[in-house]
Amino acid sequence: MEVPGKTCDLYLDTGFAEATIYCQPCGEGGKRAVAHGFCQTCEEYICAPCIEYHKRLKISRNHILLPKDEMPSFYPSTKHSVIGDTEYCKNHPKEIIKFYCPTHSDLGCGDCVVLDHRSCKVDYIAEVAKDFVIGNEFRMLEPWIKQEGDILSGYISNVEELLDEVENQSNYEINSLRKFREEINTYLDRREKELLDNLKKVKTEDEKVLTDLKTACESKKSGLEIIRTELSSVHVSVNQRYVAARKTQKELQEIKDEMGKMAGLITARKCRFTKDADTERYLGSIMGLGTLDVVGEFRRGLAPVPDLSTVAWKKEKDINVRTSLDKITCWINALALLSPGLVLLSDYNNCSVKLVDLTTRTVTSRLQLPGNPLDIRVLK
């Protein structure tokens, strides 16, 4: 019905708004206290002490509390019997929802109708509620809810599968990364051992050569001390000194010759560790070990989204999908495109699915079902 202006609340005409309103929780305890506010969540008038207590309790601290000057203009104890079990308007908390605008699919109070739906043809809930509840549209809500619930259950299942995929992918890639790191560690340990062994070998060989040389020099030096002692001894004859001197000359020449050779042996190899250029570049790389790249995505049950801006739409004549086997008015609640020009429809009222040829605009086949179909899905 069309509403030309705001309708007055039922109790304002009778002067009920002037009556004293008392706290309902206190009233249940046998006390009388003047209400100073209204809890929109509990739908109760409450006094000042109850308001403070309401705010402190964990269960009610987030309730919507209206101050005294915004309290509803009717008494809640009688509102259900006269107005009915409706809800408070979200835009005008003091008003009850009384109207429905089919044009905008909006529920609202009288203020909403005057402000936002003045030019709309609105329904007065008290007049249309009974016929709506016993009608087919209301009856379809339950299967519709079930249908959407089943779809959401499928989405939940798909999300859970994707969560498993994400977990498995993460574990696999982590293991791959750590395995590669272990291979690098193994390689570096092996190369380190090879280099250390080479260094140790050079050190051992040079130390042996130098130690042997040192021992030979010390032996020769000891021999010279013995010869010098013999030459300086006063307890031998001149002939013995002569013989010792000639032997010393020969030995000195031999020592001199050997010392000439030894001089070339007093050396050791000088080693230096040189960093491998490739390894050094690897250490300075911000992508050391590798990279983590997004190479695709997991998808479950998600249809591609068409680009509607590129689609050309045109209106065609209606297709009559009623057949001779249908007993009541068709209720087509779902359809699926099987191939270009071929559509499968589900008829909820007649418990059937129908194959429609869009080229000939006719129902080519019909399948009777044991129950009411809720939806159609094409499995690829």
C-alpha positions in Angstrom: 0.0 0.0 0.0 1.2 3.5 -0.6 1.9 5.7 2.4 1.5 9.5 1.9 2.9 10.5 5.2 4.2 9.2 8.5 1.8 7.0 10.5 1.4 7.6 14.3 2.3 4.9 16.7 -0.7 3.0 18.1 -0.1 4.2 21.7 0.5 7.9 20.9 -3.1 8.4 20.0 -4.3 7.1 23.4 -1.9 9.2 25.4 0.0 6.1 26.5 3.3 7.8 26.0 2.6 10.0 28.9 2.2 7.1 31.3 5.0 6.3 33.8 7.2 3.4 32.6 8.9 1.3 35.2 12.0 -0.9 35.2 11.1 -4.4 34.1 13.9 -6.4 35.7 13.1 -4.7 39.1 9.5 -5.4 38.5 10.2 -9.1 38.2 11.8 -8.9 41.6 8.8 -7.2 43.2 10.3 -3.7 43.2 9.1 -0.5 41.4 11.7 1.8 39.9 11.2 4.4 37.1 12.9 3.4 33.9 15.7 5.7 32.7 16.6 3.7 29.5 15.8 0.9 27.2 17.9 -2.1 26.2 17.1 -2.7 22.5 18.8 -6.1 22.6 16.8 -7.4 25.6 13.7 -5.4 24.7 13.3 -4.2 28.3 13.0 -0.9 30.1 15.6 -0.6 32.8 16.3 1.9 35.6 19.6 3.7 36.3 21.2 1.1 38.6 20.2 -1.7 36.2 21.8 0.3 33.3 25.1 0.5 35.2 24.9 -3.2 36.1 24.0 -4.0 32.5 27.2 -2.3 31.3 29.4 -4.2 33.7 28.2 -7.7 32.9 30.2 -9.5 30.2 27.1 -11.0 28.6 25.4 -7.6 28.3 28.1 -5.0 28.1 27.8 -4.8 24.3 24.0 -4.5 24.3 22.4 -1.5 22.5 21.1 0.9 25.3 18.9 3.8 24.5 18.7 6.8 26.8 15.4 8.0 28.3 14.7 10.5 25.6 15.1 7.9 22.9 13.0 5.1 24.5 10.3 3.5 22.4 6.8 5.1 22.8 5.1 1.9 23.8 5.3 -0.5 26.6 7.0 -3.8 25.7 4.7 -6.0 27.8 1.8 -5.3 25.3 3.7 -4.6 22.1 3.7 -8.3 21.0 -0.1 -8.8 21.3 -0.9 -5.6 19.4 1.9 -4.9 17.0 3.2 -8.5 16.5 6.7 -10.1 16.6 8.6 -7.7 14.5 11.9 -5.9 15.0 13.1 -2.4 15.7 14.1 -0.3 12.7 17.8 -0.1 12.4 17.6 3.5 11.2 15.0 4.7 13.7 15.5 2.7 17.0 12.3 4.0 18.6 10.1 2.7 15.7 8.9 -0.8 14.8 9.3 -2.3 11.3 5.9 -2.2 9.7 6.5 -1.9 5.9 8.2 -3.7 3.1 9.3 -2.1 -0.2 9.4 -4.7 -3.0 11.2 -2.2 -5.3 14.2 -1.9 -3.1 13.8 -5.1 -1.0 13.9 -3.0 2.1 12.1 -3.4 5.5 11.4 -0.2 7.4 9.2 1.8 9.7 6.9 4.7 8.9 9.8 7.2 9.0 11.7 5.1 6.4 8.7 5.1 4.1 8.3 8.9 4.3 12.0 9.6 3.9 13.2 7.0 1.4 10.2 5.3 -0.3 7.7 8.1 -0.8 7.3 7.2 -4.5 7.3 3.4 -4.0 4.4 1.1 -3.7 5.1 -0.5 -0.2 3.4 -3.4 1.5 1.9 -3.0 5.0 3.3 -6.1 6.8 0.1 -6.6 8.9 -2.0 -6.9 5.7 0.4 -9.1 3.5 2.1 -11.3 6.1 -0.6 -14.0 6.4 -1.0 -14.6 2.6 2.8 -14.5 2.1 3.5 -17.1 4.8 1.0 -19.6 3.3 2.1 -18.8 -0.3 4.6 -20.5 -2.6 7.3 -17.9 -2.2 7.5 -18.5 1.5 7.4 -22.3 0.9 10.4 -21.9 -1.4 12.5 -20.3 1.3 13.3 -23.6 3.1 14.6 -25.4 -0.1 16.4 -22.3 -1.1 18.1 -22.1 2.3 19.0 -25.8 2.0 20.3 -25.2 -1.5 22.5 -22.3 -0.5 23.6 -24.2 2.6 24.6 -27.1 0.4 26.6 -24.8 -1.9 28.3 -23.2 1.1 29.1 -26.7 2.5 30.7 -27.4 -0.9 32.7 -24.2 -0.7 33.8 -25.1 2.9 34.9 -28.5 1.6 36.8 -26.9 -1.2 38.5 -24.4 1.1 39.5 -27.3 3.5 40.9 -29.2 0.5 42.9 -26.1 -0.5 44.1 -25.6 3.1 45.4 -29.2 2.9 47.0 -28.4 -0.5 48.7 -25.3 1.0 50.0 -27.3 4.0 51.3 -30.1 1.8 52.9 -27.6 -0.7 54.5 -25.7 2.2 55.9 -29.0 3.7 57.2 -30.2 0.3 58.9 -26.9 -0.6 60.4 -26.7 2.9 61.8 -30.2 2.5 63.2 -29.4 -0.9 64.9 -26.2 0.4 66.4 -28.0 3.4 67.5 -31.0 1.2 69.3 -28.6 -1.1 70.8 -26.8 1.9 72.1 -30.2 3.1 73.6 -30.9 -0.3 75.4 -27.6 -0.2 76.7 -28.2 3.3 77.9 -31.7 2.3 79.7 -30.3 -0.8 81.3 -27.5 1.2 82.4 -29.9 4.0 84.0 -32.1 1.3 85.8 -29.2 -0.4 87.0 -27.9 3.0 88.4 -31.3 3.8 90.2 -31.6 0.5 91.8 -28.1 0.9 92.8 -28.8 4.5 94.3 -32.2 3.5 96.3 -30.5 0.8 97.5 -27.8 3.1 98.5 -30.5 5.7 100.3 -32.5 3.1 102.4 -29.5 2.0 103.2 -28.6 5.6 104.2 -32.2 6.5 106.4 -32.6 3.4 108.2 -29.3 3.9 108.7 -29.9 7.6 110.3 -33.3 6.9 112.7 -31.8 4.3 113.7 -29.0 6.6 114.0 -31.3 9.6 116.3 -33.7 7.7 118.4 -30.8 6.5 118.7 -29.5 10.0 119.8 -32.9 11.3 122.4 -33.2 8.5 123.8 -29.7 9.3 124.0 -30.5 13.0 125.8 -33.7 12.2 128.4 -32.0 10.0 128.8 -29.3 12.6 129.5 -31.9 15.3 132.1 -33.5 13.0 133.9 -30.2 12.6 134.1 -29.8 16.4 135.7 -33.2 16.6 138.3 -32.3 13.9 139.1 -29.0 15.5 139.7 -30.8 18.8 142.1 -33.2 17.2 144.0 -30.4 15.5 144.4 -28.4 18.7 145.5 -31.3 20.8 149.0 -31.1 22.3 149.2 -34.7 23.2 149.7 -36.0 19.6 152.9 -36.0 17.5 153.6 -33.8 14.6 153.1 -36.6 12.2 149.6 -37.3 13.6 148.7 -33.6 13.3 149.8 -33.7 9.7 147.6 -36.7 8.9 144.7 -35.1 10.8 145.2 -31.9 8.9 145.2 -33.6 5.5 142.0 -35.5 6.5 140.4 -32.3 7.7 141.1 -30.6 4.4 139.4 -33.3 2.5 136.4 -33.4 4.8 136.1 -29.6 4.8 136.0 -29.7 1.0 133.3 -32.4 1.1 131.3 -30.4 3.7 131.7 -27.3 1.6 130.4 -29.1 -1.4 127.5 -30.5 0.6 126.7 -27.1 2.1 126.5 -25.7 -1.4 123.8 -28.3 -2.1 122.1 -27.7 1.2 121.9 -24.0 0.6 119.5 -24.7 -2.2 117.4 -27.0 0.0 116.8 -24.3 2.7 113.4 -23.4 1.3 109.7 -24.1 1.9 106.6 -23.7 -0.2 104.4 -20.6 0.4 100.7 -21.3 0.3 97.7 -18.9 0.0 94.0 -19.7 0.1 92.2 -18.1 -2.8 88.4 -17.8 -2.6 86.4 -19.3 -5.4 84.9 -16.5 -7.5 81.6 -18.4 -8.1 81.2 -19.2 -4.4 82.0 -15.6 -3.4 79.4 -14.3 -5.9 76.9 -16.8 -4.4 77.6 -15.4 -0.9 76.9 -11.9 -2.1 73.8 -12.8 -4.0 70.4 -11.8 -2.6 68.9 -14.9 -4.1 71.4 -17.4 -2.6 70.1 -21.0 -2.4 67.3 -20.1 -4.9 64.0 -18.2 -5.2 60.4 -18.9 -4.3 58.2 -18.2 -7.3 54.4 -18.3 -7.7 54.0 -20.6 -10.7 50.2 -21.1 -10.6 47.3 -21.6 -8.2 45.1 -24.3 -6.8 41.5 -24.0 -7.7 38.5 -26.0 -6.4 35.0 -25.7 -7.7 35.3 -22.0 -8.9 33.8 -21.2 -12.2 35.6 -18.6 -14.5 34.2 -15.1 -14.1 33.0 -13.8 -17.5 33.8 -10.3 -18.7 30.3 -8.9 -18.9 31.5 -5.7 -20.6 32.2 -7.7 -23.8 28.9 -9.6 -23.9 26.2 -8.4 -26.2 22.7 -8.9 -24.7 19.4 -9.1 -26.5 15.9 -10.0 -25.5 14.3 -13.1 -27.1 10.8 -14.5 -26.9 9.9 -16.6 -23.9 10.3 -20.3 -24.2 7.4 -22.4 -23.0 8.9 -25.3 -20.9 5.6 -26.7 -19.7 4.9 -30.3 -21.0 1.9 -32.5 -21.0 3.3 -34.4 -18.0 3.4 -31.4 -15.8 0.6 -31.3 -13.3 1.1 -27.8 -11.7 2.7 -24.5 -12.7 6.4 -24.9 -13.5 9.0 -23.5 -11.0 12.3 -23.3 -12.8 14.9 -22.8 -10.0 18.1 -23.7 -11.8 19.7 -24.2 -15.2 22.9 -25.3 -16.7 24.4 -24.8 -20.2 25.4 -28.3 -21.4 26.7 -27.1 -24.8 26.0 -24.2 -27.1 22.2 -24.2 -27.7 21.4 -26.9 -25.2 20.2 -26.1 -21.7 19.2 -28.3 -18.8 16.5 -26.9 -16.5 15.2 -28.1 -13.1 11.5 -27.8 -12.4 11.0 -27.8 -8.6 7.2 -28.0 -8.6 6.9 -30.9 -11.0 9.9 -32.8 -9.7 11.7 -33.0 -13.0 14.6 -31.9 -15.2 14.0 -30.8 -18.8 16.4 -30.6 -21.7 15.7 -27.5 -23.9 16.9 -26.9 -27.4 17.5 -23.2 -27.7 17.6 -23.4 -31.5 14.1 -24.9 -31.9 13.0 -23.4 -28.5 11.4 -26.6 -27.4 11.7 -29.2 -24.6 13.3 -32.2 -26.2 13.2 -34.5 -23.2 12.0 -34.7 -19.7 13.1 -36.8 -16.7 10.8 -37.4 -13.7 12.7 -37.3 -10.3 11.7 -38.9 -7.0 11.9 -35.5 -5.3 12.1 -31.8 -5.8 15.4 -30.8 -7.5 17.2 -27.9 -5.7 20.0 -27.2 -8.1 22.0 -28.3 -11.2 25.8 -28.8 -11.4 27.8 -29.6 -14.4 30.8 -31.9 -13.6 33.7 -31.7 -16.0 
